[in-house]
């Protein structure tokens, strides 16, 4: 039996791209005079493009936006502080998240999350999704002192859930950090396609929409 399901967070449970766009639009509205020379759409698109799925930290994102538009009336640090403090209030999960979690719980699965990122920033973002009370283990890389794909962070999650690798499945969107990392400790894996990594041919299955996940797990169990 599959006793536990462990998830990545960003672009797996959290619609990070959509959440970034909502936050950036709200941040632009917070500074109508300071950012008046830059339209809302231009600010949002440049913000998301420079972020590049988290590859560029926000201090540099803001510095570049302000420099490119010769805006000196506000400091990058001011915008960064707003991001750190307020991004979670704009976080939303992918469609069907709550119903999927309820179905997994009804099927007797334990749930966990492993996310690379800073603490408590990532924890606030996860809690904003409204499903945190149903999860038995939440591991944030900065707090753990170790990041995916290091096998140790997967082992810690398994230990906290009280299951073996053979009794758990990992769900994530990053072929190397998520899928290879989980496979290295013997877990089965389910890939969440997205525009950054549209394919992963070495995962055990793919799940385009969260409501499909419980049925995929049942198919896994039927093959055990």
N, C-alpha and C positions, 0 to 999 in steps of 0.2 A: 504493500500500500504506500502511496505517496502521502506522508504525514505532514510535510511542510512545503511551503512555497516561499521562496525568498526573491525579492524584487530589487532591481535598480530603481532609482527614483526619477531623475530627470529624463524626459522623453520616453519614459516607460509607464509611470503612473502620473507624473506631473507633465502637463502640456507646457513645457518650458518656453517654447517659442511664442505661443499665444500669450502666456503670462508676461513675458518680456515686453511684448507689444502693448499690453494693457498698462503695465507699469510705466513704460516710456511715455505713452500718451498722457497719463495722469501727471507725470513729472513735468512735462512740457506745459501743461495747464497750470501748474503751480508757479511757474515763472513766466507769465505772459509778456512782461516788459523786457526782462533780461534776454529771453530767447525769441524776441519778436521778429528778428531777421531770419529766423529759421522756421519753416512751416512745421506743423505737427507731423505730417506724413514724412517729411524729409528727416526730421529728428528721429522718429521711430525707425525708419528703414536704415539709417546710418548706425543707429545704436545696435540693432539686431545684426547687421552685417559685420560690424567691427567685433562684436561679441564672439561671433563665429563658433557657436555652440559651446561657449565657455572657454575657448582657447586663449582669449585675451581678457585679462582681468579688467574690472570696470574703471580703475583709476586711469589706465591708459586709454580706454574707450572714451571716457569723458575728456581727457586731455586732448585727444585728437579731434573730437567734435568741436570743442571750443577753439582750438588753434585753427582748424580748417575754415571756421566761420568768423574768425577774428573777434571772438566774444571774450571780453576781459572783465565784465561786470560781475561775474560769478566764478568761484574757484572750482576746479575739478573735485576737490575734497568735499565741498559742500554737496555736490550732486552724488558723490560716492556715499557719503554718510546717509543721505536720503534713501539710496538704494539698499544699503545694509539694513536700515531700520524699517523700511516699508515694503520691500518687494513681496514679502509673504502675504500681505493683504491683497495682492493681485494674483496669487497663485490659484490655479484651477486644474483639477484632474482631467484626464481624458474621459470622453463619453462612456458611460457605463461603469465607471470605477466603483461606486458604492454598491451597485447591484452585484458586480463580480465578487467583491469582497464578501458580501452577505452569502453568496452561493458557495464560496470556498469554505467559509465558516460552517455553513450547514452541512457540507460534505466532510467535516471533521478535520480540515487542514489547519495547521498552525502557520502563522504568517510572520515574515521578517523583511527588513529592508537593509541593504548595504548601499550607501551613497558616498562617492568621493566629493569632498568639499569641506568648507569651514564649519566650525561649531561655535555658537548655536544657530548660525544662519540656516544651515540645511535642515536642522530639526524644526525650526519655526516654519519653514516652507512645507515640510512634510505634514506637520500638524494642521496647517491651513487647508489641507485636502479633505479634512473631515472624517478620516477613517483610521486615525492613529490609534484609537482605543482598541481596535481589533488586532493590533500587531503586538507580538510577544517579544520581538527583538528589533531594535533600530540601531544600526552601526553607522556612525559618521566618521570618515577617514581621519580628519584632524583630531578628533577626540580619541580615536583608536591608535593614532600614531603610525598608521599603515594604510596603504591604498590598494584598491583593485588595480591590477590583476594579481597582486601578491596572494598566494594561496592561504596565508595565515588569516586574512580577514574573513574569508569564506569559512574556514575551520571554526573561527570564533562564533560566527553566526549559527553554525550547525550546533555547536556546543550549547549555546544559550537557548536554542529551541529544543534541545534534548533529542536530536535525531542524527542518524548517520547520513553520509552523502548519498547512499543508495535509496534513502527514504525521502529525499528532497529534490526539488527542481528549482533552477534559477531562471528568472525572466529578466532580460535586459536588452538594450538597444546597441551596445557597443561590442562589436565582434571580438576585440582583444580584451578589453578590461572586464567585460561581463561574461561573454561566452567562453573564451579560452580560459579565463580565470576560474570559472566554476568547473569547467571540464577537468582542470588540473587536479581538483580534489575528488573527482569521480561523480560529480553531479550531472544529471540530465539537464538540458538547457532548452529554453524557448526564446526565440529571437523576436524582437519588436522592430519591424522595419521603419525607417524614417528617411528624410531627405539627405541626411549626412551619410548614412550607411544603408542604402536601399536593399542590400542583399547580404546574406551570410549562409553559405552553403554547407557549413560544418555544424550548425546547430541541429538539435534533434527535431525541432519543429519551429514554425513561425506563427506569430499571432498578430494579425493586422489590427484587430479590434478587441479590446479587453473582454467584452462579453463572450468571446469565443474560448477564453482560457479554460474554464471549468470542463468543457467537453474535451479539449485537448488532453487534459490531465486524465480524464476517464479513459481515453484511448490509450494513453501510456500504461495505465494500470491493467487494461485488458491484454496488453502485450507482455506483461511481466510473467 
